[in-house]
Amino acid sequence: MDLTIEGIIKDEGYARELAEAAYWTEQDGHRAIAEDMRHVGRQYRIRGMKKRARLALLQRAYPDG
């Protein structure tokens, strides 16, 4: 479970960093690159959500763990 929690934290961090970088990239006039960055950031967000679901299942299966 600890590895899943660490993975969630990392994925959320990457998603947040990419969103911020995309914002500044778009401000510099590079809209297409910013959209690509947002897309990758969303993929990290989705990975984090899947890990949250997996963690919930683990916590339910092993309530004392």
C-alpha positions in Angstrom: 0.0 0.0 0.0 2.9 2.4 0.7 4.1 2.1 -2.8 0.7 2.9 -4.1 0.5 6.0 -2.0 3.9 7.1 -3.1 2.8 6.6 -6.7 -0.3 8.7 -6.2 1.8 11.5 -4.7 4.3 11.4 -7.6 1.6 11.3 -10.3 -0.3 14.2 -8.7 3.0 16.2 -8.5 3.8 15.5 -12.2 0.3 16.5 -13.2 0.5 19.7 -11.2 3.9 20.6 -12.6 2.8 19.9 -16.2 -0.3 22.0 -15.8 1.8 25.0 -14.5 4.4 24.5 -17.2 1.7 24.4 -19.8 0.2 27.6 -18.6 3.5 29.4 -18.9 4.3 27.8 -22.2 0.9 29.0 -23.6 1.6 32.5 -22.2 4.8 32.5 -24.3 2.7 31.8 -27.4 3.3 28.1 -27.8 -0.3 26.9 -27.6 0.3 23.6 -29.4 3.1 22.6 -27.1 1.0 23.6 -24.1 -1.9 21.4 -25.2 0.5 18.5 -25.5 1.8 19.2 -22.0 -1.8 19.3 -20.7 -2.5 16.0 -22.4 0.4 14.3 -20.7 -0.6 16.0 -17.4 -4.1 14.5 -17.7 -2.6 11.1 -18.3 -0.7 11.4 -15.0 -3.9 12.6 -13.3 -5.7 9.5 -14.6 -2.9 7.2 -13.5 -3.2 8.8 -10.0 -7.0 8.2 -10.0 -6.5 4.5 -10.9 -4.0 4.1 -8.1 -6.5 5.7 -5.7 -9.1 3.2 -6.7 -6.6 0.4 -6.3 -5.7 1.8 -2.8 -9.3 1.9 -1.8 -9.7 -1.8 -2.8 -6.6 -2.8 -0.9 -7.8 -0.9 2.2 -11.1 -2.6 1.9 -9.5 -6.1 1.5 -7.0 -5.5 4.3 -8.5 -3.1 6.8 -5.8 -3.7 9.4 -2.9 -3.3 6.9 
